[in-house]
Amino acid sequence: MGRKPSRDRNSDADDQTPPAEPERTREGRRPMSAEQQRLVIRYLPMARALARPLKATWPGDGNEFESAACMALVEAAQSFDASRNVKFATFARYRIMGALRDAQRMVITGGWKDDRKYATILTNCFPNVEEMGKVRGGEQHSPIGSDLEAIDAVEGWLRKLPPQHASAFRHMYVHGKTQGQTAKLLGCSKSRISYLHKEALKMLNDVWQDTIDLEKKKGLT
């Protein structure tokens, strides 16, 4: 009698193989579930509303702000965990505002990637730059006093710069002008503005480091 074909030893293991991971999109993200799509559709008006003040301030870069807001909304929907007892609107708003701040910084600095090493200096010298953005964009959620304090803080640092450097920085960080707009206002080329911007960052970096060193000597840090 012929032997019955034996069952493959690995067949049981094959039966237990977990389903393959869902296909990813070109951007590397998994496709959204029906619930995630529902959240995006429901809160899309909120994302666009949050981007609107910045679009009004920088109309030439409006698409950048709307894209940043919508992308952040999608990412919020994909990473939202309802078990954490946090409302999605709150969670998404936080993510969208963060993305818009990043987009705002890129627009203001004209995308100078070489200046990223000075990001800490900008954060410390201009800690309330987002508040000034609210003044320019007409957002009414913060008290006027805090807006004035933000501008005063920036002006304090600008007084440490030579007049032309300070003027370039003021146009970009107080009045929200782009690199090209600042060049026209000062009657110089974009390359000159880029040079002034980099020099100003270096000067502020030196002043900031001197301040830190002095505070350390006084035992304040």
ChimeraX attribute file (.defattr): number of C-alpha atoms within 10 A of each C-alpha:
attribute: neighborCount
match mode: 1-to-1
recipient: residues
	/A:1	3
	/A:2	4
	/A:3	5
	/A:4	6
	/A:5	6
	/A:6	6
	/A:7	8
	/A:8	9
	/A:9	8
	/A:10	9
	/A:11	10
	/A:12	10
	/A:13	9
	/A:14	10
	/A:15	8
	/A:16	9
	/A:17	9
	/A:18	7
	/A:19	6
	/A:20	6
	/A:21	7
	/A:22	9
	/A:23	10
	/A:24	11
	/A:25	10
	/A:26	7
	/A:27	6
	/A:28	8
	/A:29	12
	/A:30	13
	/A:31	13
	/A:32	16
	/A:33	11
	/A:34	9
	/A:35	11
	/A:36	18
	/A:37	14
	/A:38	13
	/A:39	20
	/A:40	23
	/A:41	13
	/A:42	11
	/A:43	19
	/A:44	16
	/A:45	12
	/A:46	19
	/A:47	24
	/A:48	19
	/A:49	14
	/A:50	19
	/A:51	25
	/A:52	19
	/A:53	20
	/A:54	26
	/A:55	20
	/A:56	14
	/A:57	18
	/A:58	21
	/A:59	13
	/A:60	11
	/A:61	16
	/A:62	16
	/A:63	13
	/A:64	19
	/A:65	28
	/A:66	21
	/A:67	17
	/A:68	22
	/A:69	29
	/A:70	21
	/A:71	17
	/A:72	22
	/A:73	28
	/A:74	22
	/A:75	18
	/A:76	22
	/A:77	22
	/A:78	19
	/A:79	12
	/A:80	17
	/A:81	13
	/A:82	9
	/A:83	6
	/A:84	7
	/A:85	7
	/A:86	11
	/A:87	11
	/A:88	16
	/A:89	15
	/A:90	10
	/A:91	16
	/A:92	25
	/A:93	19
	/A:94	14
	/A:95	18
	/A:96	27
	/A:97	18
	/A:98	15
	/A:99	20
	/A:100	23
	/A:101	17
	/A:102	13
	/A:103	20
	/A:104	23
	/A:105	18
	/A:106	15
	/A:107	21
	/A:108	21
	/A:109	19
	/A:110	16
	/A:111	14
	/A:112	14
	/A:113	9
	/A:114	8
	/A:115	13
	/A:116	11
	/A:117	10
	/A:118	14
	/A:119	12
	/A:120	12
	/A:121	19
	/A:122	17
	/A:123	11
	/A:124	11
	/A:125	19
	/A:126	20
	/A:127	14
	/A:128	17
	/A:129	22
	/A:130	18
	/A:131	21
	/A:132	22
	/A:133	21
	/A:134	18
	/A:135	18
	/A:136	17
	/A:137	18
	/A:138	13
	/A:139	14
	/A:140	9
	/A:141	8
	/A:142	11
	/A:143	9
	/A:144	13
	/A:145	8
	/A:146	13
	/A:147	19
	/A:148	14
	/A:149	14
	/A:150	19
	/A:151	19
	/A:152	12
	/A:153	16
	/A:154	21
	/A:155	16
	/A:156	12
	/A:157	15
	/A:158	20
	/A:159	12
	/A:160	14
	/A:161	18
	/A:162	12
	/A:163	11
	/A:164	13
	/A:165	21
	/A:166	19
	/A:167	18
	/A:168	23
	/A:169	27
	/A:170	18
	/A:171	19
	/A:172	21
	/A:173	22
	/A:174	20
	/A:175	16
	/A:176	25
	/A:177	22
	/A:178	20
	/A:179	25
	/A:180	15
	/A:181	14
	/A:182	23
	/A:183	19
	/A:184	12
	/A:185	12
	/A:186	14
	/A:187	11
	/A:188	12
	/A:189	14
	/A:190	16
	/A:191	12
	/A:192	14
	/A:193	22
	/A:194	18
	/A:195	13
	/A:196	19
	/A:197	21
	/A:198	17
	/A:199	14
	/A:200	21
	/A:201	21
	/A:202	15
	/A:203	16
	/A:204	20
	/A:205	18
	/A:206	13
	/A:207	17
	/A:208	16
	/A:209	13
	/A:210	12
	/A:211	12
	/A:212	14
	/A:213	14
	/A:214	13
	/A:215	12
	/A:216	11
	/A:217	10
	/A:218	9
	/A:219	8
	/A:220	9
	/A:221	9
